[in-house]
Amino acid sequence: KQWYQRRVAITPGGIVKVHTTVNQKLTEDRTELNAITEGKPSTDFYLVKPPTFKSTFSTTDTPLKLFINETYSLARVVWFYLLESGIPFRKISIASREGSELMARVPPFYQYCIFVDETVTLGEPTAILRHLCNNYTKNYLMGSELSFVSQSFSWIHWASSVLHRDLYRLRNSGLTDEECPGLSQNSLDNLGARLDTLDRVLKGRSYLLGQRPYFCDTALAVMVDEVERVVALTDKWPHLNKWMERVKTQANWVKVVT
C-alpha cells in the first residue's frame, strides 16, 4: 500500500497519475490498469485506457459537432472533456455561418455552447457531459462507481450553477453601483464565500473527492480560473491554490484555458 502511495494515485475506472518511473504492471481490485507506462515517467495528468466508442469514426466523418464560444468558461469545460476522452469531434465557432444558422433553430438559452450528435442537440454543458458519459465514454474520468459519478456531477453542477451565477452577476449585470448600490460588493462577497468553501473541502486532500483526480476537478478549476481574473487567489486560500497548481499540469490546460 505504501509503495502504491509513493508512486501512483489510482482512481476507480483506471485513472492513474504516475509520479515516478513504473516498470512493473500494477493491478488493484475494481480498477483496470491497462495504461501503465513502461520504463519511462509520464507527465500526463490522467493516464488511462481509451474508452470504447459506440461506433468507429474519425474527425472527418464524426457526427459530433461542438459549436462553441471559446470565451465562455462552461463551453470550455465541454471542449476539455471531449479532448481528454479522445472522442473525434468537429469544433466549430458559434459565430460561423453554420453556427448562426443553428442558433436560429434552437432555444434562446443555447447561446455559448451547442452540441450536436446526429438528431440530438443540446445546449447546457452538464447535459452534454451526461450525454457523452451515457452514450460514449461509460463515465470516463467521472469514476466507475455510482457514488463517485454522482459526486463528480454534483461538483460540476455546483460550478455551472452557483459559482457561475455569482461570477456572471459580477461581470455581466450591466448595472453600476449607483444604479444598484452594493451589487459589486455583494457579488464579491459571494465569490469569496464560495472560495472559502472550496478551501475547506480541499484541506487534507489533493483533489475534490480525495487523493485521486476526476474530471470534476478539471471542470471546477476552469471556473475558478475565470473567478481568478476577478478575485486574486491570495494566501487566504492555501489549499485551493495548491489544488489549482496540480490541476493546471494537464496537457490540455494551455490549449483550452490559457
N, C-alpha and C positions, 0 to 999 in steps of 0.2 A: 504493500500500500504506500509506504514512504517512497519507494522507488518510482511509483507512478506519479506521486505528487510532485516530485522533483523534476520530472521530465515531460509530462504531458498533462493536459487538462482535457478530460474526455467527457463528452456530453451524450445523453441519450440520442440515438439516431446516428452515432458515429462521428460527431464533430470532434476534431482533435486539434488542440493548439500545441505545437511542438516547440519545446524550449531548447533542446539540445539535439545533437545527432542521435538518431534512433536506428540501430542496426538490427534489432530484433522485432519480429512481428508480435504485436501486443493483442491480447484478447481480454474481453471483460463481458460478464453477463449483461444482456439487454442492449448491447451495442454491436455495431458492425464495423470493425476496424479494418476496412479494406483499402484504406488510402494512406497507410503509414509510409513515411519517407524511407528510402533505402540508402544508407551510407552518407547522407548529406542533410544539413539542417534546412529547415523551411522557414520562410519569413511570412507565410500566409497566416491570416487571422483565423480562417476556417480551412481545414483540410479534410475533405470528405469524398466519399464515393459519389459520383454524379447521379442525380435522381433519374428514375426511369420515366420517360415521357409516354403519353398515351399513343403517340404516333411519331414517326420519324420524318422530320422536315428540317430544312436549312433556313438561313436568314433570307434567302431569295424567294422561297415558296411558303414561308410560315404564314399561318392565318392570324397570328398575333400581332397587333399593332398598338403602339403606345403613343398617343398624341399628347404632347407634354409642353408645359411652360416651365422651363428649367429653373426659373427664379422662384417657383413655388415649392416650398420645402416638402410638403406631403407628396407632391408628384415625384420629387427626387427619391423619396422612400421606395416607391413602386419601382422606379428605374433601378435603384440599388438592388432590390430583391431579384429582379429579372437577371441582372448581371451576375450576382452571386450564385444563382441557381443554374446558370448556364442555359437557360431556355432561349432558343432562337426567336427573335422578335424584331420588328421594324420600329425604330424610334423616329417619330415624325413631329415636326414643330406644329403646335396647335394653331400657330399663326399662318401656316401654309394654306394654299388653296384647298387642298384636301381636308385640312383641319377646319377651315372656315365653313366648308360645305357640310361637314359632320356636325359642327356646332349649331347649325340652323335646324337640325333634326332631333337634337337631344334636349333633355330638360335644362332649364337655365342655370341650375347649380352645377352643371358639368362645365366648369369654367377653365380649370387649370390642368386637368388630367382626365383623359378619356381612353379607356382600354377596350379594344375590340377583339373578340375571339369568335370569328365566323358570325353567328346570329346573336351573340351575346355582346351587349355594350354596357359598360359600367363607368361611373364617374366618381365614385367615392373610394379613396385609397384603401381603407380597411376591407371593403367589399371585394376590391380587386385582389388583394392579398389572399383572402379566403378562397376566391375562385381559383387562383393559381395553386394553392395548397390542396384543395379538394380534387382538382382535375389534372394536375401535372406533377407536383413535387412531393406529395404524400407528407405534407407538413415539414418539409425540408427546412432545417435551421430553426424550426419552432419547437422541436422536441418530439420524441417518439411516443411518449406517454401523454395521455389526455390531460393530466394535471399541468404538465409543462406547457402544452399547447394553449390551454386556457389562460394560464398566467401570462404567456407571451402576448396573446392577443389582448389581454386586459391592459397591459402596459402600452401597446400600440394604440389602443382605443383612447387611453388617457392622454397620450401625446397628441393624437389627432383631434381631440375634443377640448379638454380642459386647458392644456398648455397652449395649443394653437389658438384657442379662443382669446386667452389673455394677451397673447402676442399680437393677434390681429387687432384687438381693441386699442392697443397702444400705438400701433404703426399705421392703421388704416381707418381710424374713426372719422378723420376729416374735420374733427372739432378741435378748437383751440381751448386753452384753459379759461379764456374769457367767456367763451360760449358755454362751456360746461366745466365750471370750477372743480378742480381736484381730480379730473378724469385721468390725466397723465400719471399723477402720483398714485392714484388708486390702482392703476394698471401695473405700475412698477412694484407696488407693494404686493400685488397678487403674484407677479412673476417671482419676486423674492421668496414668497411663501412656498411656491412650487419647488424652487431650488433647495430650500430648506428641507422639504420632504424628501427629495432625491438624495441629498447628502446624508440624511438619517438612515434611509434604506441601504445605502451603499457602505455604511460603516461596518467594517469587519468582513466585507465580501468584495470580490473582484468585479462581479457583474450583478445585474439586477436580480437574477434567480439563484445566485450563489457564486461558485468559483468557476463556472463554465459559461462561455458566451453563447447567446442566442440572437436571433435577428431582432428581437425586441430591443436589445442593446443598441444595435445599429440604427433602428428606426427612431428611437428616443434621442440618440446622440445627434442625428441630423436636425431634429427640432431644437435641441439645446444649443447647437451651433448657431442656429438662427437667433435664439434668445441672446446668445453671447455678443451678437452685433449690436444689441441694445443695452444689455446689462453685463458689465465686466464680471467674469468669474474670478473673484478675489479669493484670498486665503480664508475667507469666511466659510467656504465650501471645499475643504481639502479632499474629501473622499470623492466628491463629484469631479474635481479637477483631475485626480489620478485616473478615474474611470474614463474620462474623456480622452486622456492620453493613450490609454490602452485601445479604445475603440478606433481611434484615428489611425492606428497602424495598418488598417486594412488597405489592400492594394487599390481597391476601387474608390477609396475615400477621396483621393485627389481628383479623380475623374468626375465624380458625381457631385461632391460638395464644395470643393475649393474653387 
